[in-house]
Every structure is written in C-alpha cells, then in structure tokens.
Amino acid sequence: MGPRAALRTKHQSPQGTAAEAAGLRWLRVDGGPPIPSVHSASGGTLVIDEIPAGEPNLQAAVTFGRRLATLHLAGAPAFGSPPPGGPREATIGLAEMVNEPAPEWPKWFASQRIAPYARQAGIDVGEVCSRITELSGPPEPPARLHGDLWSGNVLWGADGQVWLIDPAAHGGHRESDLAMLQLFGCPFLDHVLGAYREVAPLADGWQARVPLHQLFPLLVHAVLFGGGYRSQAMAAARAALQG
C-alpha cells in the first residue's frame, strides 16, 4: 500500500507514542488486516495514515475475520511480549499497561492483566486468579494481538476493507481479542467470527470463556471511568467462574 493523501497526527505521551508506533508496525503482516503506515513517531507526536471511513458490509466482515485469524497466527515470542522496539511500560487507552514476557498464559493473565487493575478498582477477583489454570481452557501458543480490539478501533474503510487502528499490541491469547470485539458490539459479528474460525478454529468451550477474557478490558474501564463498569467487571468475574 502506498502513502495516502491525508495524514493523521496524534498527540499523546512519549510512552504511548512509542508503544503505538511499534504496535502498528508489528501488526502489519502478509494476509492480515490493513494497518495505517507510521510516518513519524517522535516525543509525544505520532503521524500515521488517515483512513477515509466507509460503511460496514458483509463481504468486508468475512474478509476481516479471515485476516484477523492470519494476524493472530503470526504469533509472538511470548505471552506479554511487547512489539519489537516497543516499551515494557505501554498503555491501553489512558491506562498504563506493562508488557512483561512470560512462558504460560494463565498465570501471566492473572498477575499482569487481572490483579493489578482489580486492586486499583477495588474489586475482589481472588477466586478467578486462584482458579485461572482451570478456567483458561487448552494451552495455546502466544498470538499476535491488537490488544484493544473494541469496535471503535475497527475502522470500516471507504476502500471496502476493515482497518485496525489504535492498538495496545502484545503477545497474548487470541480469544482475548475476540472477546473484546464482542464486548461493545461489532457489525456483522457472527460473520466475522465464522470466517475467523474457518481459518483458525477455536478450542471447545471458547464461548464460555468470553467473560474471563472480557474481565481485563472491563477492569481497565472500571479503573478509568468507575460507575457501571465496576458492576460489569464483577458480573464478568462471576460468569467466568461459572464457565
């Protein structure tokens, strides 16, 4: 893809700029979803392609599902690993997020993605953390995650493609991206997931694990915004324990 006519300039912390730029570069894989090119990343200023917005459509959703599977299958060195050149101290939205590599997903997810935010939000998720190995399903290799895959970061382009923007990229469990995609709604979601599973089938019981994977973004929202997100996070914790 060549340079586009318009550029988008973002002003954020130097830490956030470095993390996002590294993530955007890492997520550009052959056969994966299109990603805006990074033109410069200096201090707290990031300049990337501006993607003209279009309308959601069925064919784009199917193609997106297949490309998202390809992205995940590109893999990562470890769970929690940052993108090459990305900082250990990254961000997800306005919240801090540490990318600390670990060999196994369950303990890493409990210690790095659930417990820190639960403490800040004042929510008791001790039972989820203590039972995380039991709740996490079959082991999987680290996937290359967007990391903040809510519908606002899934851009339906005027070119008929689905672009990914504003990542919090790291190595993780692919069900985490899919669960976040379901959290706040996504057009043609069933078709996205169906096409994804054609390329990369999901382990049995993945639907029951959705609340476990949604617990992380809900806790982040509870820390940042409080209010109803605290009750949503607590409900997700209860649902995760029920399986």
C-alpha positions as CSV (number, residue, x, y, z in Angstrom):
1,M,0.0,0.0,0.0
2,G,1.4,3.3,-1.0
3,P,1.1,6.6,1.0
4,R,-2.3,8.1,1.3
5,A,-3.3,11.6,0.6
6,A,-4.1,12.6,4.2
7,L,-2.2,12.1,7.4
8,R,-3.5,11.8,11.0
9,T,-1.5,13.4,13.8
10,K,-1.9,12.2,17.4
11,H,-0.5,13.9,20.5
12,Q,0.0,11.7,23.5
13,S,2.6,10.7,26.0
14,P,6.1,9.7,24.6
15,Q,5.4,6.3,26.1
16,G,2.1,6.0,24.4
17,T,3.6,7.2,21.1
18,A,6.4,4.7,21.2
19,A,4.1,1.8,22.1
20,E,1.5,2.6,19.4
21,A,4.1,3.1,16.7
22,A,5.8,-0.2,17.5
23,G,2.4,-2.0,17.6
24,L,1.2,-0.6,14.3
25,R,4.4,-1.8,12.6
26,W,4.3,-5.2,14.2
27,L,0.6,-5.8,13.2
28,R,1.4,-5.3,9.5
29,V,1.6,-9.0,8.4
30,D,1.1,-10.6,5.0
31,G,-2.6,-11.6,4.7
32,G,-3.6,-9.7,7.8
33,P,-5.9,-6.7,8.2
34,P,-4.6,-3.5,6.7
35,I,-2.8,-1.2,9.2
36,P,-2.1,2.5,8.8
37,S,1.5,3.3,8.0
38,V,3.6,5.1,10.6
39,H,5.3,8.2,9.0
40,S,6.9,9.5,12.2
41,A,6.9,8.9,15.9
42,S,8.8,11.4,18.0
43,G,8.3,12.5,21.6
44,G,4.6,12.6,22.0
45,T,3.6,13.1,18.4
46,L,2.6,10.2,16.1
47,V,1.9,10.7,12.4
48,I,0.1,7.9,10.5
49,D,-2.2,7.4,7.5
50,E,-5.6,8.9,7.7
51,I,-8.1,6.2,6.6
52,P,-11.3,7.5,5.0
53,A,-14.3,5.9,6.7
54,G,-16.9,3.8,4.8
55,E,-19.9,1.7,5.8
56,P,-19.9,-1.8,7.3
57,N,-20.8,-4.6,4.8
58,L,-21.0,-8.4,4.9
59,Q,-18.1,-9.1,2.5
60,A,-15.7,-6.8,4.3
61,A,-16.7,-8.6,7.6
62,V,-16.0,-12.0,6.2
63,T,-12.6,-10.9,4.8
64,F,-11.8,-9.2,8.1
65,G,-12.5,-12.4,10.1
66,R,-10.1,-14.4,7.9
67,R,-7.4,-11.7,8.0
68,L,-7.7,-11.3,11.8
69,A,-7.0,-15.1,12.1
70,T,-3.9,-14.7,9.9
71,L,-2.7,-11.9,12.2
72,H,-3.1,-13.9,15.3
73,L,-1.4,-16.9,13.7
74,A,1.6,-14.7,13.0
75,G,2.4,-15.3,16.7
76,A,4.6,-13.6,19.3
77,P,7.8,-14.6,21.2
78,A,5.9,-15.0,24.5
79,F,2.8,-14.0,26.4
80,G,3.2,-10.4,27.4
81,S,6.0,-9.7,24.9
82,P,5.9,-6.1,23.6
83,P,6.2,-5.5,19.8
84,P,9.8,-5.2,18.6
85,G,11.1,-1.8,19.7
86,G,8.1,-1.2,21.9
87,P,8.5,-0.2,25.6
88,R,7.8,-2.5,28.5
89,E,5.7,0.2,30.1
90,A,3.0,0.7,27.5
91,T,-0.6,1.9,27.6
92,I,-4.2,0.7,26.8
93,G,-6.3,3.7,26.2
94,L,-5.5,6.1,29.0
95,A,-4.3,3.4,31.4
96,E,-0.8,2.1,32.0
97,M,-0.1,-1.5,30.8
98,V,3.1,-3.5,31.5
99,N,4.3,-5.9,28.8
100,E,6.4,-8.5,30.8
101,P,7.1,-11.7,28.8
102,A,6.0,-15.0,30.5
103,P,6.1,-18.6,29.3
104,E,2.5,-19.5,30.3
105,W,-0.7,-17.6,29.6
106,P,-2.9,-18.4,32.7
107,K,-0.5,-17.1,35.4
108,W,0.6,-14.2,33.3
109,F,-3.0,-13.1,32.6
110,A,-3.9,-13.3,36.3
111,S,-0.9,-11.4,37.5
112,Q,-0.5,-8.9,34.7
113,R,-3.9,-8.3,33.3
114,I,-6.4,-9.0,36.0
115,A,-4.9,-8.5,39.5
116,P,-3.3,-5.0,39.0
117,Y,-6.5,-3.4,37.7
118,A,-8.7,-5.2,40.1
119,R,-6.7,-3.8,43.0
120,Q,-6.9,-0.3,41.6
121,A,-10.7,-0.7,41.0
122,G,-11.3,-2.2,44.5
123,I,-12.8,-5.4,43.0
124,D,-12.2,-8.8,44.5
125,V,-11.2,-11.3,41.8
126,G,-9.1,-13.6,44.0
127,E,-11.1,-16.7,43.1
128,V,-10.7,-16.1,39.4
129,C,-6.9,-15.7,39.8
130,S,-6.6,-18.8,42.0
131,R,-8.6,-20.9,39.5
132,I,-7.1,-19.3,36.4
133,T,-5.4,-22.5,35.1
134,E,-8.7,-24.4,35.4
135,L,-10.7,-21.7,33.7
136,S,-8.3,-20.9,30.9
137,G,-9.0,-23.9,28.5
138,P,-6.5,-25.8,26.5
139,P,-3.0,-24.3,26.2
140,E,-2.3,-22.3,23.1
141,P,0.9,-20.6,21.7
142,P,1.2,-16.8,22.0
143,A,-0.8,-14.9,19.4
144,R,-0.1,-11.6,17.9
145,L,-2.8,-9.4,19.5
146,H,-4.1,-6.0,18.6
147,G,-4.8,-5.8,22.3
148,D,-7.6,-3.1,22.3
149,L,-9.9,-4.6,19.7
150,W,-13.1,-2.9,20.6
151,S,-15.4,-1.7,17.8
152,G,-14.0,1.9,17.9
153,N,-10.6,0.6,16.8
154,V,-12.1,-1.4,13.9
155,L,-12.4,1.0,11.0
156,W,-14.6,0.2,8.1
157,G,-12.8,2.0,5.3
158,A,-14.1,3.7,2.2
159,D,-11.9,1.3,0.2
160,G,-14.1,-1.7,1.3
161,Q,-11.6,-3.0,3.8
162,V,-11.6,-3.3,7.6
163,W,-8.6,-1.4,9.1
164,L,-7.2,-1.8,12.6
165,I,-6.1,1.4,14.5
166,D,-5.0,2.4,18.0
167,P,-3.5,-0.9,19.1
168,A,-2.2,-2.0,22.5
169,A,-0.3,-4.8,20.8
170,H,1.4,-7.6,22.7
171,G,1.7,-11.4,22.8
172,G,-1.4,-12.9,24.3
173,H,-4.3,-15.3,23.9
174,R,-6.3,-14.9,20.7
175,E,-9.6,-15.3,22.5
176,S,-8.8,-12.0,24.3
177,D,-9.0,-10.1,21.0
178,L,-12.2,-11.9,20.0
179,A,-13.8,-11.3,23.4
180,M,-13.1,-7.6,23.3
181,L,-14.5,-7.5,19.8
182,Q,-17.8,-8.8,21.3
183,L,-17.8,-6.5,24.4
184,F,-19.0,-3.3,22.8
185,G,-20.6,-4.7,19.6
186,C,-19.3,-5.1,16.1
187,P,-21.3,-5.0,12.8
188,F,-21.7,-8.5,11.3
189,L,-20.0,-10.0,14.3
190,D,-21.3,-13.5,13.7
191,H,-19.9,-13.4,10.2
192,V,-16.5,-12.1,11.4
193,L,-16.3,-14.9,14.0
194,G,-17.5,-17.6,11.5
195,A,-14.9,-16.6,8.9
196,Y,-12.2,-16.4,11.6
197,R,-13.0,-20.0,12.7
198,E,-12.7,-21.3,9.2
199,V,-9.1,-20.2,9.2
200,A,-8.2,-20.8,12.8
201,P,-10.7,-23.0,14.7
202,L,-11.2,-22.2,18.4
203,A,-10.9,-24.7,21.2
204,D,-14.1,-26.2,22.6
205,G,-15.7,-24.0,25.2
206,W,-14.5,-20.7,23.8
207,Q,-17.9,-19.1,24.2
208,A,-17.9,-19.9,27.9
209,R,-14.5,-18.3,28.3
210,V,-15.6,-14.9,26.8
211,P,-16.3,-13.4,30.3
212,L,-12.9,-14.4,31.5
213,H,-11.2,-12.6,28.6
214,Q,-13.5,-9.6,28.9
215,L,-12.6,-9.2,32.5
216,F,-9.4,-7.3,31.6
217,P,-10.9,-4.5,29.5
218,L,-13.8,-4.2,31.9
219,L,-11.4,-3.8,34.8
220,V,-9.4,-1.2,32.8
221,H,-12.7,0.7,32.2
222,A,-13.6,0.4,35.9
223,V,-10.2,2.0,36.8
224,L,-10.6,4.8,34.3
225,F,-14.3,5.6,34.5
226,G,-15.7,3.7,37.5
227,G,-19.5,3.8,37.5
228,G,-21.3,0.9,35.8
229,Y,-18.0,-0.7,34.6
230,R,-17.3,-1.9,38.2
231,S,-20.6,-3.8,38.2
232,Q,-19.9,-5.2,34.7
233,A,-16.5,-6.3,35.8
234,M,-17.9,-8.1,38.8
235,A,-20.5,-9.7,36.7
236,A,-17.9,-10.9,34.3
237,A,-15.9,-12.4,37.2
238,R,-18.9,-14.3,38.4
239,A,-19.7,-15.6,34.9
240,A,-16.1,-16.6,34.3
241,L,-16.2,-18.8,37.5
242,Q,-19.5,-20.4,36.3
243,G,-17.9,-21.3,33.0
